[in-house]
Amino acid sequence: MFNFKKIILILLFCFFLVLLIILSSQIDENNFIDAVVLDIKDGNTFYIDINQNGVQESDELIRIYGIKSLEKVCANKLNNFIEEYEISEGDVQKLVVNTTAFAREHLLNKEVQVDLLKYYDPENPNLKFAHILINGNNYAEIILKKGLAIAFEEAHPEIYNKYLKLENWAEIKENAKLV
């Protein structure tokens, strides 16, 4: 005979575990802190004055969670990227300029709201990941819609699927022509 109490308890545990994972990936505006962007490293990586001392420090390097900006495509991935998205190597270089310029224009020396996440990159231990709001708007969503980023496939599935719907390939190809 099956022990239905055990089965029900296991199912309830699984349900609450899934619920906890989903809720932990949600953007909760109560977790945000105000801080100023001190420097732009690239289109989705910035030095943000988390400790509010006005000095750029190595532990204040923040990358937006859930997206990849297009300028940091490393050499071994560049050919796959060019093939998959039908964008030339020259176009990728133009996107580098446009993505970083957009970040400088919209974020540098401006106050943002930062929600630091517990996500960790073992290859880059000083790098922190966060959701970033500028004037109440999710910066990741802004640059996805502008064609300056793509969804990061290794992000939490809920975030990835949400951001995947915001990718704008017509704008990406247009941005490649703008330099």
Backbone torsions as a table, in degrees:
resi	resn	phi	psi	omega
1	MET	NA	138.8	175.4
2	PHE	-74.0	144.7	175.6
3	ASN	-94.0	97.9	-174.2
4	PHE	-65.8	-29.4	178.2
5	LYS	-63.4	-42.6	179.0
6	LYS	-64.9	-42.7	-179.5
7	ILE	-63.4	-44.0	179.3
8	ILE	-63.9	-41.8	178.6
9	LEU	-63.5	-41.8	178.8
10	ILE	-64.4	-44.0	178.4
11	LEU	-63.2	-41.4	177.1
12	LEU	-63.3	-42.5	178.5
13	PHE	-60.4	-46.3	179.4
14	CYS	-62.0	-42.0	178.9
15	PHE	-59.5	-48.4	-178.9
16	PHE	-68.2	-32.0	176.7
17	LEU	-65.4	-46.1	177.7
18	VAL	-62.9	-42.9	178.1
19	LEU	-60.7	-42.5	178.4
20	LEU	-62.6	-42.8	178.9
21	ILE	-63.2	-44.1	-179.7
22	ILE	-64.1	-46.9	-178.5
23	LEU	-65.9	-33.5	-179.2
24	SER	-70.7	-21.1	179.7
25	SER	-91.0	-9.8	179.5
26	GLN	-70.3	150.3	174.5
27	ILE	-84.5	116.0	-179.5
28	ASP	-109.5	109.3	-174.8
29	GLU	-63.5	-15.2	177.5
30	ASN	-71.9	-18.0	-178.5
31	ASN	-89.6	-4.3	-174.1
32	PHE	-79.0	143.5	172.1
33	ILE	-117.9	150.4	176.9
34	ASP	-84.9	136.9	179.0
35	ALA	-157.4	163.9	-178.7
36	VAL	-107.6	139.0	175.9
37	VAL	-78.8	118.3	-176.4
38	LEU	-91.7	-30.1	-177.6
39	ASP	-158.4	152.9	177.8
40	ILE	-109.1	117.4	176.1
41	LYS	-83.7	-46.2	174.6
42	ASP	-158.0	-169.1	-171.3
43	GLY	-63.8	-20.1	177.8
44	ASN	-135.7	18.9	179.2
45	THR	-133.7	125.3	-172.5
46	PHE	-139.7	157.3	167.2
47	TYR	-94.1	118.2	-177.8
48	ILE	-118.9	132.0	-174.6
49	ASP	-73.9	71.4	-177.1
50	ILE	-62.0	-42.7	-178.1
51	ASN	-85.2	0.1	173.2
52	GLN	55.9	42.9	176.4
53	ASN	-106.6	2.0	177.1
54	GLY	78.1	5.9	-176.9
55	VAL	-118.7	132.0	176.9
56	GLN	-73.2	122.1	-178.8
57	GLU	-124.3	153.8	-174.0
58	SER	-61.5	-29.2	-179.4
59	ASP	-85.0	9.9	177.7
60	GLU	-111.2	19.9	176.2
61	LEU	-81.7	117.8	-173.2
62	ILE	-121.9	132.8	173.7
63	ARG	-114.0	140.6	177.3
64	ILE	-68.6	130.1	-179.1
65	TYR	-79.3	137.4	169.6
66	GLY	97.6	-3.1	179.8
67	ILE	-134.1	162.7	169.7
68	LYS	-122.9	123.7	171.2
69	SER	-79.3	159.7	-166.1
70	LEU	-86.9	-5.7	-175.1
71	GLU	-85.0	-16.5	-174.5
72	LYS	-102.2	36.9	177.3
73	VAL	-79.4	112.6	-176.8
74	CYS	-72.7	162.7	-171.5
75	ALA	-53.3	-42.0	-176.6
76	ASN	-73.2	-17.5	178.6
77	LYS	-99.3	-13.7	-173.6
78	LEU	-59.3	-46.0	-179.5
79	ASN	-62.9	-40.5	177.1
80	ASN	-62.6	-42.5	-179.2
81	PHE	-62.5	-46.5	-179.6
82	ILE	-62.3	-44.6	-179.9
83	GLU	-65.7	-49.7	-174.2
84	GLU	-63.5	-39.9	-173.5
85	TYR	-107.3	4.6	177.2
86	GLU	53.8	47.0	178.0
87	ILE	-121.8	134.8	-177.8
88	SER	-75.5	164.1	177.4
89	GLU	-60.5	-38.7	176.5
90	GLY	-63.0	-37.9	177.6
91	ASP	-64.2	-39.6	178.5
92	VAL	-61.5	-41.5	179.2
93	GLN	-64.4	-36.2	176.5
94	LYS	-66.0	-38.1	177.7
95	LEU	-63.6	-34.1	176.5
96	VAL	-55.6	-51.8	-177.6
97	VAL	-62.3	-46.9	-176.8
98	ASN	-66.5	-41.8	-177.9
99	THR	-66.4	-45.4	-179.9
100	THR	-68.7	-39.5	178.4
101	ALA	-62.9	-40.2	178.6
102	PHE	-62.6	-44.2	178.8
103	ALA	-62.8	-43.0	178.8
104	ARG	-60.9	-44.7	-177.8
105	GLU	-65.2	-40.0	-172.3
106	HIS	-96.4	-17.4	-174.0
107	LEU	-122.3	-34.5	-171.9
108	LEU	-58.0	127.5	-180.0
109	ASN	63.2	20.5	178.7
110	LYS	-110.9	153.3	177.0
111	GLU	-80.5	133.6	177.0
112	VAL	-128.1	167.2	172.9
113	GLN	-108.2	130.4	-172.7
114	VAL	-120.8	129.3	173.0
115	ASP	-113.4	98.2	-179.8
116	LEU	-70.1	135.4	-178.5
117	LEU	-104.6	166.8	178.8
118	LYS	-90.0	0.5	178.2
119	TYR	-61.4	139.5	-173.0
120	TYR	-134.3	136.5	176.7
121	ASP	-107.5	106.6	-177.0
122	PRO	-61.8	-23.2	179.4
123	GLU	-78.5	-15.7	-177.7
124	ASN	-142.8	77.6	-171.5
125	PRO	-64.5	-22.6	177.8
126	ASN	-79.5	-15.5	-176.5
127	LEU	-79.7	130.8	175.8
128	LYS	-111.9	155.0	179.2
129	PHE	-114.8	147.5	-176.0
130	ALA	-157.3	161.8	163.6
131	HIS	-94.6	139.0	-177.7
132	ILE	-127.2	130.5	174.8
133	LEU	-110.3	139.2	172.6
134	ILE	-124.2	121.6	-176.0
135	ASN	52.6	37.5	177.9
136	GLY	80.9	0.0	-178.8
137	ASN	-107.1	139.0	179.7
138	ASN	-68.8	115.0	-175.8
139	TYR	-63.2	-34.7	177.5
140	ALA	-60.0	-44.5	179.7
141	GLU	-65.0	-37.8	179.6
142	ILE	-60.6	-50.7	-175.1
143	ILE	-75.7	-23.8	172.2
144	LEU	-65.2	-47.5	-179.2
145	LYS	-65.2	-30.9	-179.9
146	LYS	-81.2	-3.8	-180.0
147	GLY	76.1	32.5	-178.7
148	LEU	-114.5	7.8	180.0
149	ALA	-160.3	165.5	172.5
150	ILE	-129.9	160.6	178.7
151	ALA	-67.5	142.5	-179.4
152	PHE	-92.4	114.7	-172.5
153	GLU	-63.2	-18.1	-179.9
154	GLU	-92.6	2.5	177.0
155	ALA	-71.4	167.6	175.4
156	HIS	-52.9	136.4	-174.7
157	PRO	-52.8	-37.4	-179.8
158	GLU	-65.4	-43.2	178.2
159	ILE	-67.8	-46.2	-179.5
160	TYR	-56.6	-48.8	-177.6
161	ASN	-65.1	-38.6	177.1
162	LYS	-63.1	-47.5	-177.8
163	TYR	-71.7	-32.7	178.7
164	LEU	-59.1	-38.2	179.2
165	LYS	-68.1	-19.7	-177.9
166	LEU	-93.5	-9.9	178.7
167	GLU	-57.6	141.6	-175.7
168	ASN	-130.2	89.6	-174.8
169	TRP	-70.9	-28.0	175.4
170	ALA	-63.8	-42.3	178.6
171	GLU	-69.3	-37.9	178.2
172	ILE	-58.6	-48.0	-179.5
173	LYS	-65.5	-36.3	177.3
174	GLU	-66.4	-42.6	179.9
175	ASN	-62.2	-30.6	-179.7
176	ALA	-68.0	-19.2	-178.4
177	LYS	-95.0	-8.0	-168.0
178	LEU	-80.5	-14.3	-174.4
179	VAL	-77.3	NA	NA
